[in-house]
Amino acid sequence: SSQAIQEMGVRASDEVLKQEILANPQFQGEDGAFDHDRYQLLVESAGYTVEQYQAARKADMSSQQFFTALADSNFTLDYELKQHQVLEGQTRDVAYVVIPKQRFMENIDYSSAEAQQEVQEYYTANQNRFRVPEKVAVEYVLVSKADYMDVEVNDDEVMAYYQDNIAAFEGTERRRVAHILVNIDSDADATDVQAAEAKINEAKAAITAGESFEAVVTKYSEDTLSADLGGDLDWIERDMMDAAFEEAAFALENVGNVSNVVRSEFGFHLIKLLDSESAEAKPLSAVRDEIVADLKRDIAEDNYLEAKDLLAERAFEYADSLAEASAAVSKDISKTALFDKQMGIGLSEELRTEMPFINAAFSDEVLIDELNSELIELSDDRAVVVRKLEHQEEGIRPLEEVTLMIQQALTNEKASDKTSETAAKAVQQLNEGFTLDMVVSGLDTVLADLQWSQQSALTRAGTEVDSTIRDHVFTMNIDSAIQSISLPSGDMAIVKLNAINRPMENSELASTHTDKFLQFHQQSELSGYLKYLDANASITRKLSNAELVQ
């Protein structure tokens, strides 16, 4: 959408961008004024250069301008609004009765021979429901890098590390610079470039003639944000700016020096060095804790690698037991419960997602040859060797284990069927003119207490009744017959629409409806436009130089 908006010529001005940045509370100091240092720090911490951030914000603001204009151009017709108000404000009077499925789930007996045969038939017809996957239980020895982090480091080791790695503790070379910018648009032609170059050369001549850099900034610079600060861009480090700009800035040796004309992707610059900091090494006292942590990590890594090698070696040499491997690395032998291969159910939470562990446990080497596994690398710098304890083949659970489960399934089916049949019979009789009392008298005695529940002035968002009943009521018209519907609980509801009530005239509500309906139209318009762009997009993928050179 950004490209399409740009092609339509919708752009946010530099002045609008400037005011937006200056007014942003995130870029203001404690006194409420714009803080350039804070601005640059926040922008850079988000992964942008100042120029990239400003370009991105201008693109966002342009998009927002377009979408606001698109929304503001929308309108609704009076008859649409009135129709919407009538439908939205309409209420309904309804009577309903719920037939609970639970009533039919009670007192179902499975002691008879016929019922037991039914259970057997269900078991035979649904064998896959009772299939048990192949499972295995294993014992294992695990080593972890974290186990070797508790080591001591002496002062001599710290000093030696500091001296060997002194370059790693050097500070960052920085330059504080100001600049004068004459913009060059990406689509500028040769004439535009010549005009921009002439303007920057005028600025250079003015500085050479003795005019102050700050005065020349005010007169010539097109970077409106830094111009108010004398062109000050604050501190920059390497790899933050355009390559040509950065090379020129770091080539300036003395504070006050001004560069020759530099061309970047944004235009022509003159750069002035305001201050500089060299890359000096931090003292040992400032980095001691960091060095100790690095040394401990290195020692732990060495000890961990040694333990892994020893574990693998002993597990291979003594392939019929983990005892020797366990003793060699001073780690206990742990055990798992039976677990399956697909889901790892039965394993501890820390191992359930470790597929290398699971795959090794089900390997031929472990299951069939009954040997110790090879060393298995796990996540979080852990390694393990496993050995089979117990193996359970895939099969079908015996009937006696699943009888209760089958009885529950059959009970649920029977109750659902009985509930639906009862609701259908009741609806038929009610539509034939029977009263509810007359209908209930002919039903199962477990439903003897059924009676109509009345709800007047039910709204489309009303919570007085079950949402399924409410939503169904608003699909009925005044001439609809009494109907039954299934509820998420498995219960059945019988619904009778008694009246449809039109809303009262209310100017305050009408205004609210107008705003909501207009918002709906605006969202529909925007959604339609985005779908149009998506349907007509032509996407071309360009390879970077890095991708071309393989």
GIHUQUI-V610968 format. One record per pair of residues at least 24 apart in sequence whose C-alpha atoms are under 7 Angstrom apart, sorted by the first residue. I is the first residue (numbers start at 1). J is the second residue. D is the distance in whole Angstrom. If there is no record, write none. Layout:
# GIHUQUI-V610968
i:I j:J d:D
i:I j:J d:D
This chain:
# GIHUQUI-V610968
i:1 j:533 d:7
i:2 j:59 d:7
i:2 j:63 d:6
i:5 j:63 d:7
i:10 j:62 d:6
i:10 j:66 d:7
i:11 j:62 d:5
i:12 j:58 d:6
i:12 j:61 d:6
i:12 j:62 d:5
i:14 j:224 d:7
i:17 j:58 d:7
i:18 j:225 d:6
i:37 j:234 d:7
i:49 j:240 d:6
i:49 j:241 d:6
i:71 j:522 d:5
i:74 j:522 d:6
i:75 j:518 d:7
i:76 j:518 d:7
i:81 j:514 d:7
i:85 j:513 d:6
i:86 j:502 d:6
i:86 j:503 d:6
i:89 j:503 d:5
i:90 j:459 d:7
i:90 j:501 d:6
i:90 j:502 d:5
i:90 j:503 d:5
i:91 j:457 d:5
i:91 j:458 d:5
i:91 j:459 d:5
i:91 j:500 d:6
i:91 j:501 d:5
i:91 j:502 d:7
i:92 j:456 d:6
i:92 j:457 d:5
i:92 j:458 d:5
i:92 j:459 d:7
i:92 j:499 d:6
i:92 j:500 d:5
i:92 j:501 d:6
i:93 j:455 d:6
i:93 j:456 d:4
i:93 j:457 d:5
i:93 j:458 d:6
i:93 j:497 d:6
i:93 j:498 d:5
i:93 j:499 d:5
i:93 j:500 d:7
i:94 j:454 d:6
i:94 j:455 d:5
i:94 j:456 d:6
i:94 j:496 d:6
i:94 j:497 d:5
i:94 j:498 d:5
i:95 j:452 d:6
i:95 j:453 d:5
i:95 j:454 d:5
i:95 j:455 d:6
i:95 j:495 d:6
i:95 j:496 d:5
i:95 j:497 d:6
i:96 j:452 d:5
i:96 j:453 d:5
i:96 j:454 d:7
i:96 j:493 d:7
i:96 j:494 d:5
i:96 j:495 d:4
i:96 j:496 d:6
i:97 j:450 d:7
i:97 j:451 d:6
i:97 j:452 d:5
i:97 j:453 d:6
i:97 j:493 d:6
i:97 j:494 d:5
i:97 j:495 d:7
i:98 j:491 d:7
i:98 j:492 d:6
i:98 j:493 d:4
i:98 j:494 d:6
i:99 j:419 d:7
i:99 j:491 d:6
i:99 j:492 d:5
i:99 j:493 d:6
i:100 j:491 d:5
i:100 j:492 d:7
i:101 j:415 d:6
i:101 j:416 d:6
i:101 j:419 d:6
i:101 j:490 d:6
i:101 j:491 d:5
i:103 j:446 d:6
i:104 j:415 d:5
i:104 j:418 d:7
i:105 j:411 d:6
i:105 j:412 d:7
i:105 j:415 d:5
i:119 j:406 d:6
i:119 j:407 d:7
i:127 j:396 d:7
i:130 j:396 d:6
i:130 j:397 d:6
i:131 j:395 d:6
i:131 j:396 d:4
i:131 j:397 d:6
i:132 j:394 d:6
i:132 j:395 d:5
i:132 j:396 d:6
i:132 j:397 d:6
i:133 j:340 d:6
i:133 j:394 d:5
i:133 j:395 d:7
i:134 j:340 d:6
i:134 j:392 d:6
i:134 j:393 d:5
i:134 j:394 d:4
i:135 j:338 d:6
i:135 j:339 d:5
i:135 j:340 d:5
i:135 j:341 d:7
i:135 j:391 d:6
i:135 j:392 d:5
i:135 j:393 d:7
i:136 j:338 d:5
i:136 j:339 d:6
i:136 j:340 d:7
i:136 j:390 d:6
i:136 j:391 d:4
i:136 j:392 d:6
i:137 j:336 d:6
i:137 j:337 d:5
i:137 j:338 d:4
i:137 j:339 d:6
i:137 j:388 d:6
i:137 j:389 d:5
i:137 j:390 d:5
i:137 j:391 d:6
i:138 j:335 d:6
i:138 j:336 d:6
i:138 j:361 d:7
i:138 j:386 d:6
i:138 j:387 d:5
i:138 j:388 d:4
i:138 j:389 d:5
i:138 j:390 d:7
i:139 j:333 d:6
i:139 j:334 d:5
i:139 j:335 d:4
i:139 j:336 d:6
i:139 j:386 d:6
i:139 j:387 d:5
i:139 j:388 d:6
i:139 j:389 d:6
i:140 j:333 d:6
i:140 j:334 d:5
i:140 j:335 d:6
i:140 j:384 d:7
i:140 j:385 d:6
i:140 j:386 d:4
i:140 j:387 d:6
i:141 j:326 d:6
i:141 j:331 d:7
i:141 j:332 d:7
i:141 j:333 d:5
i:141 j:334 d:6
i:141 j:384 d:6
i:141 j:385 d:6
i:141 j:386 d:7
i:142 j:383 d:6
i:142 j:384 d:4
i:142 j:385 d:7
i:143 j:382 d:6
i:143 j:383 d:5
i:143 j:384 d:6
i:144 j:304 d:7
i:144 j:381 d:6
i:144 j:382 d:4
i:144 j:383 d:6
i:145 j:300 d:6
i:145 j:301 d:6
i:145 j:304 d:5
i:145 j:381 d:6
i:145 j:382 d:6
i:148 j:300 d:5
i:148 j:303 d:7
i:148 j:304 d:7
i:149 j:296 d:6
i:149 j:297 d:7
i:149 j:300 d:5
i:151 j:296 d:6
i:153 j:292 d:7
i:158 j:291 d:6
i:158 j:292 d:7
i:166 j:281 d:7
i:169 j:281 d:5
i:169 j:282 d:6
i:170 j:279 d:6
i:170 j:280 d:5
i:170 j:281 d:4
i:170 j:282 d:6
i:171 j:279 d:4
i:171 j:280 d:5
i:171 j:281 d:6
i:171 j:282 d:7
i:172 j:279 d:5
i:173 j:237 d:6
i:173 j:277 d:6
i:173 j:278 d:5
i:173 j:279 d:5
i:174 j:235 d:6
i:174 j:236 d:6
i:174 j:237 d:5
i:174 j:276 d:6
i:174 j:277 d:5
i:174 j:278 d:7
i:175 j:235 d:5
i:175 j:236 d:5
i:175 j:237 d:7
i:175 j:250 d:7
i:175 j:275 d:6
i:175 j:276 d:4
i:175 j:277 d:6
i:176 j:234 d:5
i:176 j:235 d:4
i:176 j:236 d:6
i:176 j:273 d:6
i:176 j:274 d:5
i:176 j:275 d:5
i:176 j:276 d:6
i:177 j:232 d:6
i:177 j:233 d:6
i:177 j:234 d:6
i:177 j:235 d:7
i:177 j:271 d:7
i:177 j:272 d:5
i:177 j:273 d:5
i:177 j:274 d:5
i:178 j:231 d:5
i:178 j:232 d:4
i:178 j:233 d:5
i:178 j:271 d:6
i:178 j:272 d:5
i:178 j:273 d:7
i:178 j:274 d:7
i:179 j:231 d:5
i:179 j:232 d:7
i:179 j:269 d:6
i:179 j:270 d:5
i:179 j:271 d:4
i:179 j:272 d:6
i:180 j:217 d:6
i:180 j:220 d:7
i:180 j:221 d:5
i:180 j:231 d:6
i:180 j:269 d:5
i:180 j:270 d:5
i:180 j:271 d:7
i:181 j:221 d:5
i:181 j:222 d:5
i:181 j:223 d:6
i:181 j:267 d:7
i:181 j:268 d:6
i:181 j:269 d:5
i:181 j:270 d:7
i:182 j:221 d:6
i:182 j:222 d:5
i:182 j:267 d:6
i:182 j:268 d:5
i:182 j:269 d:7
i:183 j:222 d:6
i:183 j:266 d:6
i:183 j:267 d:4
i:183 j:268 d:7
i:184 j:266 d:6
i:184 j:267 d:5
i:197 j:268 d:7
i:200 j:268 d:7
i:308 j:383 d:7
i:312 j:374 d:7
i:312 j:375 d:5
i:315 j:372 d:6
i:319 j:371 d:5
i:319 j:372 d:5
i:320 j:371 d:6
i:320 j:372 d:7
i:354 j:378 d:7
i:361 j:386 d:7
i:416 j:490 d:7
i:419 j:492 d:7
i:420 j:492 d:7
i:423 j:484 d:6
i:423 j:492 d:7
i:423 j:494 d:7
i:427 j:482 d:6
i:427 j:483 d:6
i:427 j:484 d:7
i:427 j:494 d:7
i:431 j:481 d:7
i:431 j:482 d:6
i:473 j:497 d:7
